[in-house]
Amino acid sequence: MQQLANNPLAQFDRLLFVPLPPKRFAHMGEQWSYSENDSAQSPTMGMIVRRDMQYAYQAQCDTLGVKASRMSFHAPKFLLQLQGEQMGLKLTGDGDGDMRGMVYVDAQSHIPQHGIMQTVITQNLAAVGIESMIMTITQEVDTRIRLKKTK
């Protein structure tokens, strides 16, 4: 379950590929929203995540020698659903969390350069089999990604 939730490729995608607003930025502090559903599947478990993201254009800055647009993002609440089977146990779960961070995008090429994200997730997981149990799991995840040019 943790591998599905913290899939490095999914974190990379969420953090760096910010859905930009339909028009160019008009002013600092401009905000826009984006709702999305993600899903991940392993041989034994499926997961669906629903996020209602809020983005804000914060500033033009010079970071690591690149003129960049800095944008913040926040999902004050996102929903998580899990379902699967492992070692004969039927597993179902739900949860929610908070996600926030910042991404820097090259102002000329619009290629993402650097991103930071903090996520807190609380999940309830029910396992039903010969014995039944309910577990509450809380995770705090910090993600930092920086793209580097190679020759």
Chimera marker file (.cmm) of the C-alpha trace (Angstrom):
<marker_set name="trace">
<marker id="1" x="0.000" y="0.000" z="0.000" r="1" g="1" b="0" radius="0.5"/>
<marker id="2" x="2.796" y="2.399" z="0.881" r="1" g="1" b="0" radius="0.5"/>
<marker id="3" x="4.556" y="1.668" z="-2.424" r="1" g="1" b="0" radius="0.5"/>
<marker id="4" x="1.372" y="2.587" z="-4.319" r="1" g="1" b="0" radius="0.5"/>
<marker id="5" x="0.919" y="5.826" z="-2.362" r="1" g="1" b="0" radius="0.5"/>
<marker id="6" x="4.549" y="6.888" z="-2.673" r="1" g="1" b="0" radius="0.5"/>
<marker id="7" x="5.288" y="5.751" z="-6.216" r="1" g="1" b="0" radius="0.5"/>
<marker id="8" x="8.290" y="7.952" z="-7.197" r="1" g="1" b="0" radius="0.5"/>
<marker id="9" x="7.065" y="8.419" z="-10.771" r="1" g="1" b="0" radius="0.5"/>
<marker id="10" x="3.632" y="9.550" z="-9.569" r="1" g="1" b="0" radius="0.5"/>
<marker id="11" x="5.228" y="11.987" z="-7.095" r="1" g="1" b="0" radius="0.5"/>
<marker id="12" x="7.422" y="13.356" z="-9.896" r="1" g="1" b="0" radius="0.5"/>
<marker id="13" x="4.395" y="13.850" z="-12.141" r="1" g="1" b="0" radius="0.5"/>
<marker id="14" x="2.290" y="15.521" z="-9.416" r="1" g="1" b="0" radius="0.5"/>
<marker id="15" x="5.026" y="17.816" z="-8.262" r="1" g="1" b="0" radius="0.5"/>
<marker id="16" x="6.606" y="19.077" z="-11.459" r="1" g="1" b="0" radius="0.5"/>
<marker id="17" x="3.887" y="18.998" z="-14.085" r="1" g="1" b="0" radius="0.5"/>
<marker id="18" x="1.627" y="21.759" z="-12.802" r="1" g="1" b="0" radius="0.5"/>
<marker id="19" x="-1.506" y="22.321" z="-14.913" r="1" g="1" b="0" radius="0.5"/>
<marker id="20" x="-1.059" y="25.924" z="-15.983" r="1" g="1" b="0" radius="0.5"/>
<marker id="21" x="-4.041" y="28.300" z="-16.244" r="1" g="1" b="0" radius="0.5"/>
<marker id="22" x="-5.650" y="28.721" z="-19.686" r="1" g="1" b="0" radius="0.5"/>
<marker id="23" x="-4.220" y="32.235" z="-20.141" r="1" g="1" b="0" radius="0.5"/>
<marker id="24" x="-0.835" y="33.781" z="-19.380" r="1" g="1" b="0" radius="0.5"/>
<marker id="25" x="-0.266" y="35.116" z="-15.890" r="1" g="1" b="0" radius="0.5"/>
<marker id="26" x="-1.646" y="38.619" z="-15.564" r="1" g="1" b="0" radius="0.5"/>
<marker id="27" x="-0.409" y="39.488" z="-12.078" r="1" g="1" b="0" radius="0.5"/>
<marker id="28" x="1.306" y="38.159" z="-8.983" r="1" g="1" b="0" radius="0.5"/>
<marker id="29" x="-1.061" y="36.282" z="-6.708" r="1" g="1" b="0" radius="0.5"/>
<marker id="30" x="-3.250" y="35.039" z="-9.588" r="1" g="1" b="0" radius="0.5"/>
<marker id="31" x="-4.972" y="31.796" z="-8.570" r="1" g="1" b="0" radius="0.5"/>
<marker id="32" x="-6.582" y="28.883" z="-10.374" r="1" g="1" b="0" radius="0.5"/>
<marker id="33" x="-8.060" y="25.496" z="-9.464" r="1" g="1" b="0" radius="0.5"/>
<marker id="34" x="-7.658" y="22.035" z="-10.907" r="1" g="1" b="0" radius="0.5"/>
<marker id="35" x="-9.401" y="18.820" z="-9.891" r="1" g="1" b="0" radius="0.5"/>
<marker id="36" x="-7.929" y="15.455" z="-10.721" r="1" g="1" b="0" radius="0.5"/>
<marker id="37" x="-8.281" y="11.749" z="-10.057" r="1" g="1" b="0" radius="0.5"/>
<marker id="38" x="-5.205" y="9.525" z="-9.934" r="1" g="1" b="0" radius="0.5"/>
<marker id="39" x="-5.182" y="5.776" z="-9.820" r="1" g="1" b="0" radius="0.5"/>
<marker id="40" x="-2.473" y="3.220" z="-9.243" r="1" g="1" b="0" radius="0.5"/>
<marker id="41" x="-2.653" y="-0.538" z="-9.555" r="1" g="1" b="0" radius="0.5"/>
<marker id="42" x="-0.428" y="-3.302" z="-8.286" r="1" g="1" b="0" radius="0.5"/>
<marker id="43" x="-1.115" y="-7.027" z="-8.740" r="1" g="1" b="0" radius="0.5"/>
<marker id="44" x="-2.835" y="-7.096" z="-5.330" r="1" g="1" b="0" radius="0.5"/>
<marker id="45" x="-4.103" y="-3.558" z="-4.655" r="1" g="1" b="0" radius="0.5"/>
<marker id="46" x="-5.825" y="-0.697" z="-6.442" r="1" g="1" b="0" radius="0.5"/>
<marker id="47" x="-5.855" y="2.910" z="-5.258" r="1" g="1" b="0" radius="0.5"/>
<marker id="48" x="-7.827" y="6.002" z="-6.323" r="1" g="1" b="0" radius="0.5"/>
<marker id="49" x="-6.920" y="9.520" z="-5.157" r="1" g="1" b="0" radius="0.5"/>
<marker id="50" x="-9.137" y="12.599" z="-5.688" r="1" g="1" b="0" radius="0.5"/>
<marker id="51" x="-7.483" y="16.002" z="-5.269" r="1" g="1" b="0" radius="0.5"/>
<marker id="52" x="-8.965" y="19.466" z="-5.601" r="1" g="1" b="0" radius="0.5"/>
<marker id="53" x="-5.849" y="21.574" z="-6.079" r="1" g="1" b="0" radius="0.5"/>
<marker id="54" x="-5.500" y="25.320" z="-5.597" r="1" g="1" b="0" radius="0.5"/>
<marker id="55" x="-2.581" y="26.994" z="-7.400" r="1" g="1" b="0" radius="0.5"/>
<marker id="56" x="-1.172" y="30.521" z="-7.091" r="1" g="1" b="0" radius="0.5"/>
<marker id="57" x="1.382" y="32.402" z="-9.184" r="1" g="1" b="0" radius="0.5"/>
<marker id="58" x="3.703" y="33.954" z="-6.616" r="1" g="1" b="0" radius="0.5"/>
<marker id="59" x="6.704" y="35.599" z="-8.253" r="1" g="1" b="0" radius="0.5"/>
<marker id="60" x="9.379" y="35.795" z="-10.911" r="1" g="1" b="0" radius="0.5"/>
<marker id="61" x="12.717" y="34.930" z="-9.353" r="1" g="1" b="0" radius="0.5"/>
<marker id="62" x="16.243" y="33.818" z="-10.151" r="1" g="1" b="0" radius="0.5"/>
<marker id="63" x="16.835" y="30.298" z="-8.897" r="1" g="1" b="0" radius="0.5"/>
<marker id="64" x="19.974" y="28.290" z="-9.618" r="1" g="1" b="0" radius="0.5"/>
<marker id="65" x="20.865" y="30.795" z="-12.355" r="1" g="1" b="0" radius="0.5"/>
<marker id="66" x="17.525" y="30.427" z="-14.168" r="1" g="1" b="0" radius="0.5"/>
<marker id="67" x="14.758" y="33.045" z="-14.340" r="1" g="1" b="0" radius="0.5"/>
<marker id="68" x="11.771" y="31.136" z="-13.040" r="1" g="1" b="0" radius="0.5"/>
<marker id="69" x="8.087" y="31.518" z="-12.229" r="1" g="1" b="0" radius="0.5"/>
<marker id="70" x="7.350" y="30.352" z="-8.684" r="1" g="1" b="0" radius="0.5"/>
<marker id="71" x="3.946" y="28.776" z="-8.096" r="1" g="1" b="0" radius="0.5"/>
<marker id="72" x="2.501" y="27.413" z="-4.885" r="1" g="1" b="0" radius="0.5"/>
<marker id="73" x="-0.080" y="24.658" z="-4.681" r="1" g="1" b="0" radius="0.5"/>
<marker id="74" x="-2.337" y="23.307" z="-1.969" r="1" g="1" b="0" radius="0.5"/>
<marker id="75" x="-4.884" y="20.522" z="-1.715" r="1" g="1" b="0" radius="0.5"/>
<marker id="76" x="-6.440" y="21.259" z="1.680" r="1" g="1" b="0" radius="0.5"/>
<marker id="77" x="-8.193" y="17.918" z="1.523" r="1" g="1" b="0" radius="0.5"/>
<marker id="78" x="-7.785" y="14.998" z="-0.802" r="1" g="1" b="0" radius="0.5"/>
<marker id="79" x="-9.556" y="11.652" z="-0.662" r="1" g="1" b="0" radius="0.5"/>
<marker id="80" x="-8.035" y="8.198" z="-0.946" r="1" g="1" b="0" radius="0.5"/>
<marker id="81" x="-9.715" y="4.818" z="-1.593" r="1" g="1" b="0" radius="0.5"/>
<marker id="82" x="-8.012" y="1.401" z="-1.551" r="1" g="1" b="0" radius="0.5"/>
<marker id="83" x="-9.256" y="-2.047" z="-2.456" r="1" g="1" b="0" radius="0.5"/>
<marker id="84" x="-7.543" y="-5.383" z="-3.010" r="1" g="1" b="0" radius="0.5"/>
<marker id="85" x="-6.503" y="-8.720" z="-1.652" r="1" g="1" b="0" radius="0.5"/>
<marker id="86" x="-3.220" y="-9.830" z="-0.139" r="1" g="1" b="0" radius="0.5"/>
<marker id="87" x="-2.269" y="-13.185" z="1.416" r="1" g="1" b="0" radius="0.5"/>
<marker id="88" x="-5.924" y="-14.232" z="1.538" r="1" g="1" b="0" radius="0.5"/>
<marker id="89" x="-7.091" y="-11.044" z="3.250" r="1" g="1" b="0" radius="0.5"/>
<marker id="90" x="-9.611" y="-8.750" z="1.572" r="1" g="1" b="0" radius="0.5"/>
<marker id="91" x="-8.414" y="-5.190" z="2.076" r="1" g="1" b="0" radius="0.5"/>
<marker id="92" x="-10.464" y="-2.012" z="1.827" r="1" g="1" b="0" radius="0.5"/>
<marker id="93" x="-9.509" y="1.411" z="2.964" r="1" g="1" b="0" radius="0.5"/>
<marker id="94" x="-10.166" y="5.083" z="2.809" r="1" g="1" b="0" radius="0.5"/>
<marker id="95" x="-8.357" y="8.141" z="3.955" r="1" g="1" b="0" radius="0.5"/>
<marker id="96" x="-7.713" y="11.808" z="3.478" r="1" g="1" b="0" radius="0.5"/>
<marker id="97" x="-4.867" y="14.211" z="3.752" r="1" g="1" b="0" radius="0.5"/>
<marker id="98" x="-3.305" y="17.568" z="3.112" r="1" g="1" b="0" radius="0.5"/>
<marker id="99" x="-0.823" y="18.357" z="0.328" r="1" g="1" b="0" radius="0.5"/>
<marker id="100" x="1.087" y="21.606" z="-0.228" r="1" g="1" b="0" radius="0.5"/>
<marker id="101" x="4.199" y="22.744" z="-1.982" r="1" g="1" b="0" radius="0.5"/>
<marker id="102" x="5.955" y="24.970" z="-4.468" r="1" g="1" b="0" radius="0.5"/>
<marker id="103" x="7.253" y="24.497" z="-8.012" r="1" g="1" b="0" radius="0.5"/>
<marker id="104" x="9.693" y="26.620" z="-10.051" r="1" g="1" b="0" radius="0.5"/>
<marker id="105" x="9.188" y="26.678" z="-13.848" r="1" g="1" b="0" radius="0.5"/>
<marker id="106" x="11.707" y="28.160" z="-16.309" r="1" g="1" b="0" radius="0.5"/>
<marker id="107" x="10.112" y="31.456" z="-17.422" r="1" g="1" b="0" radius="0.5"/>
<marker id="108" x="11.370" y="31.058" z="-21.021" r="1" g="1" b="0" radius="0.5"/>
<marker id="109" x="11.003" y="27.358" z="-21.834" r="1" g="1" b="0" radius="0.5"/>
<marker id="110" x="8.229" y="26.610" z="-19.303" r="1" g="1" b="0" radius="0.5"/>
<marker id="111" x="10.139" y="23.473" z="-18.291" r="1" g="1" b="0" radius="0.5"/>
<marker id="112" x="9.814" y="22.622" z="-14.571" r="1" g="1" b="0" radius="0.5"/>
<marker id="113" x="13.115" y="23.044" z="-12.693" r="1" g="1" b="0" radius="0.5"/>
<marker id="114" x="12.549" y="22.383" z="-8.999" r="1" g="1" b="0" radius="0.5"/>
<marker id="115" x="9.709" y="21.308" z="-6.733" r="1" g="1" b="0" radius="0.5"/>
<marker id="116" x="9.010" y="20.824" z="-3.032" r="1" g="1" b="0" radius="0.5"/>
<marker id="117" x="5.944" y="19.054" z="-1.611" r="1" g="1" b="0" radius="0.5"/>
<marker id="118" x="4.760" y="18.109" z="1.890" r="1" g="1" b="0" radius="0.5"/>
<marker id="119" x="1.975" y="15.542" z="2.253" r="1" g="1" b="0" radius="0.5"/>
<marker id="120" x="0.188" y="14.233" z="5.354" r="1" g="1" b="0" radius="0.5"/>
<marker id="121" x="-2.086" y="11.193" z="4.846" r="1" g="1" b="0" radius="0.5"/>
<marker id="122" x="-4.331" y="9.434" z="7.369" r="1" g="1" b="0" radius="0.5"/>
<marker id="123" x="-5.828" y="6.111" z="6.247" r="1" g="1" b="0" radius="0.5"/>
<marker id="124" x="-8.128" y="3.527" z="7.765" r="1" g="1" b="0" radius="0.5"/>
<marker id="125" x="-7.477" y="0.044" z="6.399" r="1" g="1" b="0" radius="0.5"/>
<marker id="126" x="-9.833" y="-2.881" z="7.065" r="1" g="1" b="0" radius="0.5"/>
<marker id="127" x="-8.568" y="-6.447" z="6.584" r="1" g="1" b="0" radius="0.5"/>
<marker id="128" x="-11.170" y="-9.225" z="6.497" r="1" g="1" b="0" radius="0.5"/>
<marker id="129" x="-10.252" y="-12.920" z="6.547" r="1" g="1" b="0" radius="0.5"/>
<marker id="130" x="-10.039" y="-15.575" z="9.242" r="1" g="1" b="0" radius="0.5"/>
<marker id="131" x="-9.336" y="-12.686" z="11.581" r="1" g="1" b="0" radius="0.5"/>
<marker id="132" x="-10.572" y="-9.147" z="10.929" r="1" g="1" b="0" radius="0.5"/>
<marker id="133" x="-8.838" y="-5.945" z="11.900" r="1" g="1" b="0" radius="0.5"/>
<marker id="134" x="-8.887" y="-2.214" z="11.260" r="1" g="1" b="0" radius="0.5"/>
<marker id="135" x="-5.668" y="-0.209" z="11.219" r="1" g="1" b="0" radius="0.5"/>
<marker id="136" x="-5.169" y="3.545" z="11.161" r="1" g="1" b="0" radius="0.5"/>
<marker id="137" x="-2.017" y="4.657" z="9.357" r="1" g="1" b="0" radius="0.5"/>
<marker id="138" x="-0.644" y="8.209" z="9.302" r="1" g="1" b="0" radius="0.5"/>
<marker id="139" x="2.171" y="9.172" z="6.932" r="1" g="1" b="0" radius="0.5"/>
<marker id="140" x="4.114" y="12.382" z="6.522" r="1" g="1" b="0" radius="0.5"/>
<marker id="141" x="6.048" y="12.598" z="3.261" r="1" g="1" b="0" radius="0.5"/>
<marker id="142" x="8.456" y="15.349" z="2.117" r="1" g="1" b="0" radius="0.5"/>
<marker id="143" x="9.378" y="15.290" z="-1.572" r="1" g="1" b="0" radius="0.5"/>
<marker id="144" x="12.038" y="17.419" z="-3.277" r="1" g="1" b="0" radius="0.5"/>
<marker id="145" x="12.864" y="17.168" z="-6.968" r="1" g="1" b="0" radius="0.5"/>
<marker id="146" x="15.343" y="19.145" z="-9.044" r="1" g="1" b="0" radius="0.5"/>
<marker id="147" x="15.936" y="18.619" z="-12.758" r="1" g="1" b="0" radius="0.5"/>
<marker id="148" x="19.505" y="18.975" z="-14.007" r="1" g="1" b="0" radius="0.5"/>
<marker id="149" x="20.716" y="19.426" z="-17.549" r="1" g="1" b="0" radius="0.5"/>
<marker id="150" x="23.200" y="16.888" z="-18.812" r="1" g="1" b="0" radius="0.5"/>
<marker id="151" x="25.452" y="17.205" z="-21.827" r="1" g="1" b="0" radius="0.5"/>
<link id1="1" id2="2" r="1" g="1" b="0" radius="0.2"/>
<link id1="2" id2="3" r="1" g="1" b="0" radius="0.2"/>
<link id1="3" id2="4" r="1" g="1" b="0" radius="0.2"/>
<link id1="4" id2="5" r="1" g="1" b="0" radius="0.2"/>
<link id1="5" id2="6" r="1" g="1" b="0" radius="0.2"/>
<link id1="6" id2="7" r="1" g="1" b="0" radius="0.2"/>
<link id1="7" id2="8" r="1" g="1" b="0" radius="0.2"/>
<link id1="8" id2="9" r="1" g="1" b="0" radius="0.2"/>
<link id1="9" id2="10" r="1" g="1" b="0" radius="0.2"/>
<link id1="10" id2="11" r="1" g="1" b="0" radius="0.2"/>
<link id1="11" id2="12" r="1" g="1" b="0" radius="0.2"/>
<link id1="12" id2="13" r="1" g="1" b="0" radius="0.2"/>
<link id1="13" id2="14" r="1" g="1" b="0" radius="0.2"/>
<link id1="14" id2="15" r="1" g="1" b="0" radius="0.2"/>
<link id1="15" id2="16" r="1" g="1" b="0" radius="0.2"/>
<link id1="16" id2="17" r="1" g="1" b="0" radius="0.2"/>
<link id1="17" id2="18" r="1" g="1" b="0" radius="0.2"/>
<link id1="18" id2="19" r="1" g="1" b="0" radius="0.2"/>
<link id1="19" id2="20" r="1" g="1" b="0" radius="0.2"/>
<link id1="20" id2="21" r="1" g="1" b="0" radius="0.2"/>
<link id1="21" id2="22" r="1" g="1" b="0" radius="0.2"/>
<link id1="22" id2="23" r="1" g="1" b="0" radius="0.2"/>
<link id1="23" id2="24" r="1" g="1" b="0" radius="0.2"/>
<link id1="24" id2="25" r="1" g="1" b="0" radius="0.2"/>
<link id1="25" id2="26" r="1" g="1" b="0" radius="0.2"/>
<link id1="26" id2="27" r="1" g="1" b="0" radius="0.2"/>
<link id1="27" id2="28" r="1" g="1" b="0" radius="0.2"/>
<link id1="28" id2="29" r="1" g="1" b="0" radius="0.2"/>
<link id1="29" id2="30" r="1" g="1" b="0" radius="0.2"/>
<link id1="30" id2="31" r="1" g="1" b="0" radius="0.2"/>
<link id1="31" id2="32" r="1" g="1" b="0" radius="0.2"/>
<link id1="32" id2="33" r="1" g="1" b="0" radius="0.2"/>
<link id1="33" id2="34" r="1" g="1" b="0" radius="0.2"/>
<link id1="34" id2="35" r="1" g="1" b="0" radius="0.2"/>
<link id1="35" id2="36" r="1" g="1" b="0" radius="0.2"/>
<link id1="36" id2="37" r="1" g="1" b="0" radius="0.2"/>
<link id1="37" id2="38" r="1" g="1" b="0" radius="0.2"/>
<link id1="38" id2="39" r="1" g="1" b="0" radius="0.2"/>
<link id1="39" id2="40" r="1" g="1" b="0" radius="0.2"/>
<link id1="40" id2="41" r="1" g="1" b="0" radius="0.2"/>
<link id1="41" id2="42" r="1" g="1" b="0" radius="0.2"/>
<link id1="42" id2="43" r="1" g="1" b="0" radius="0.2"/>
<link id1="43" id2="44" r="1" g="1" b="0" radius="0.2"/>
<link id1="44" id2="45" r="1" g="1" b="0" radius="0.2"/>
<link id1="45" id2="46" r="1" g="1" b="0" radius="0.2"/>
<link id1="46" id2="47" r="1" g="1" b="0" radius="0.2"/>
<link id1="47" id2="48" r="1" g="1" b="0" radius="0.2"/>
<link id1="48" id2="49" r="1" g="1" b="0" radius="0.2"/>
<link id1="49" id2="50" r="1" g="1" b="0" radius="0.2"/>
<link id1="50" id2="51" r="1" g="1" b="0" radius="0.2"/>
<link id1="51" id2="52" r="1" g="1" b="0" radius="0.2"/>
<link id1="52" id2="53" r="1" g="1" b="0" radius="0.2"/>
<link id1="53" id2="54" r="1" g="1" b="0" radius="0.2"/>
<link id1="54" id2="55" r="1" g="1" b="0" radius="0.2"/>
<link id1="55" id2="56" r="1" g="1" b="0" radius="0.2"/>
<link id1="56" id2="57" r="1" g="1" b="0" radius="0.2"/>
<link id1="57" id2="58" r="1" g="1" b="0" radius="0.2"/>
<link id1="58" id2="59" r="1" g="1" b="0" radius="0.2"/>
<link id1="59" id2="60" r="1" g="1" b="0" radius="0.2"/>
<link id1="60" id2="61" r="1" g="1" b="0" radius="0.2"/>
<link id1="61" id2="62" r="1" g="1" b="0" radius="0.2"/>
<link id1="62" id2="63" r="1" g="1" b="0" radius="0.2"/>
<link id1="63" id2="64" r="1" g="1" b="0" radius="0.2"/>
<link id1="64" id2="65" r="1" g="1" b="0" radius="0.2"/>
<link id1="65" id2="66" r="1" g="1" b="0" radius="0.2"/>
<link id1="66" id2="67" r="1" g="1" b="0" radius="0.2"/>
<link id1="67" id2="68" r="1" g="1" b="0" radius="0.2"/>
<link id1="68" id2="69" r="1" g="1" b="0" radius="0.2"/>
<link id1="69" id2="70" r="1" g="1" b="0" radius="0.2"/>
<link id1="70" id2="71" r="1" g="1" b="0" radius="0.2"/>
<link id1="71" id2="72" r="1" g="1" b="0" radius="0.2"/>
<link id1="72" id2="73" r="1" g="1" b="0" radius="0.2"/>
<link id1="73" id2="74" r="1" g="1" b="0" radius="0.2"/>
<link id1="74" id2="75" r="1" g="1" b="0" radius="0.2"/>
<link id1="75" id2="76" r="1" g="1" b="0" radius="0.2"/>
<link id1="76" id2="77" r="1" g="1" b="0" radius="0.2"/>
<link id1="77" id2="78" r="1" g="1" b="0" radius="0.2"/>
<link id1="78" id2="79" r="1" g="1" b="0" radius="0.2"/>
<link id1="79" id2="80" r="1" g="1" b="0" radius="0.2"/>
<link id1="80" id2="81" r="1" g="1" b="0" radius="0.2"/>
<link id1="81" id2="82" r="1" g="1" b="0" radius="0.2"/>
<link id1="82" id2="83" r="1" g="1" b="0" radius="0.2"/>
<link id1="83" id2="84" r="1" g="1" b="0" radius="0.2"/>
<link id1="84" id2="85" r="1" g="1" b="0" radius="0.2"/>
<link id1="85" id2="86" r="1" g="1" b="0" radius="0.2"/>
<link id1="86" id2="87" r="1" g="1" b="0" radius="0.2"/>
<link id1="87" id2="88" r="1" g="1" b="0" radius="0.2"/>
<link id1="88" id2="89" r="1" g="1" b="0" radius="0.2"/>
<link id1="89" id2="90" r="1" g="1" b="0" radius="0.2"/>
<link id1="90" id2="91" r="1" g="1" b="0" radius="0.2"/>
<link id1="91" id2="92" r="1" g="1" b="0" radius="0.2"/>
<link id1="92" id2="93" r="1" g="1" b="0" radius="0.2"/>
<link id1="93" id2="94" r="1" g="1" b="0" radius="0.2"/>
<link id1="94" id2="95" r="1" g="1" b="0" radius="0.2"/>
<link id1="95" id2="96" r="1" g="1" b="0" radius="0.2"/>
<link id1="96" id2="97" r="1" g="1" b="0" radius="0.2"/>
<link id1="97" id2="98" r="1" g="1" b="0" radius="0.2"/>
<link id1="98" id2="99" r="1" g="1" b="0" radius="0.2"/>
<link id1="99" id2="100" r="1" g="1" b="0" radius="0.2"/>
<link id1="100" id2="101" r="1" g="1" b="0" radius="0.2"/>
<link id1="101" id2="102" r="1" g="1" b="0" radius="0.2"/>
<link id1="102" id2="103" r="1" g="1" b="0" radius="0.2"/>
<link id1="103" id2="104" r="1" g="1" b="0" radius="0.2"/>
<link id1="104" id2="105" r="1" g="1" b="0" radius="0.2"/>
<link id1="105" id2="106" r="1" g="1" b="0" radius="0.2"/>
<link id1="106" id2="107" r="1" g="1" b="0" radius="0.2"/>
<link id1="107" id2="108" r="1" g="1" b="0" radius="0.2"/>
<link id1="108" id2="109" r="1" g="1" b="0" radius="0.2"/>
<link id1="109" id2="110" r="1" g="1" b="0" radius="0.2"/>
<link id1="110" id2="111" r="1" g="1" b="0" radius="0.2"/>
<link id1="111" id2="112" r="1" g="1" b="0" radius="0.2"/>
<link id1="112" id2="113" r="1" g="1" b="0" radius="0.2"/>
<link id1="113" id2="114" r="1" g="1" b="0" radius="0.2"/>
<link id1="114" id2="115" r="1" g="1" b="0" radius="0.2"/>
<link id1="115" id2="116" r="1" g="1" b="0" radius="0.2"/>
<link id1="116" id2="117" r="1" g="1" b="0" radius="0.2"/>
<link id1="117" id2="118" r="1" g="1" b="0" radius="0.2"/>
<link id1="118" id2="119" r="1" g="1" b="0" radius="0.2"/>
<link id1="119" id2="120" r="1" g="1" b="0" radius="0.2"/>
<link id1="120" id2="121" r="1" g="1" b="0" radius="0.2"/>
<link id1="121" id2="122" r="1" g="1" b="0" radius="0.2"/>
<link id1="122" id2="123" r="1" g="1" b="0" radius="0.2"/>
<link id1="123" id2="124" r="1" g="1" b="0" radius="0.2"/>
<link id1="124" id2="125" r="1" g="1" b="0" radius="0.2"/>
<link id1="125" id2="126" r="1" g="1" b="0" radius="0.2"/>
<link id1="126" id2="127" r="1" g="1" b="0" radius="0.2"/>
<link id1="127" id2="128" r="1" g="1" b="0" radius="0.2"/>
<link id1="128" id2="129" r="1" g="1" b="0" radius="0.2"/>
<link id1="129" id2="130" r="1" g="1" b="0" radius="0.2"/>
<link id1="130" id2="131" r="1" g="1" b="0" radius="0.2"/>
<link id1="131" id2="132" r="1" g="1" b="0" radius="0.2"/>
<link id1="132" id2="133" r="1" g="1" b="0" radius="0.2"/>
<link id1="133" id2="134" r="1" g="1" b="0" radius="0.2"/>
<link id1="134" id2="135" r="1" g="1" b="0" radius="0.2"/>
<link id1="135" id2="136" r="1" g="1" b="0" radius="0.2"/>
<link id1="136" id2="137" r="1" g="1" b="0" radius="0.2"/>
<link id1="137" id2="138" r="1" g="1" b="0" radius="0.2"/>
<link id1="138" id2="139" r="1" g="1" b="0" radius="0.2"/>
<link id1="139" id2="140" r="1" g="1" b="0" radius="0.2"/>
<link id1="140" id2="141" r="1" g="1" b="0" radius="0.2"/>
<link id1="141" id2="142" r="1" g="1" b="0" radius="0.2"/>
<link id1="142" id2="143" r="1" g="1" b="0" radius="0.2"/>
<link id1="143" id2="144" r="1" g="1" b="0" radius="0.2"/>
<link id1="144" id2="145" r="1" g="1" b="0" radius="0.2"/>
<link id1="145" id2="146" r="1" g="1" b="0" radius="0.2"/>
<link id1="146" id2="147" r="1" g="1" b="0" radius="0.2"/>
<link id1="147" id2="148" r="1" g="1" b="0" radius="0.2"/>
<link id1="148" id2="149" r="1" g="1" b="0" radius="0.2"/>
<link id1="149" id2="150" r="1" g="1" b="0" radius="0.2"/>
<link id1="150" id2="151" r="1" g="1" b="0" radius="0.2"/>
</marker_set>
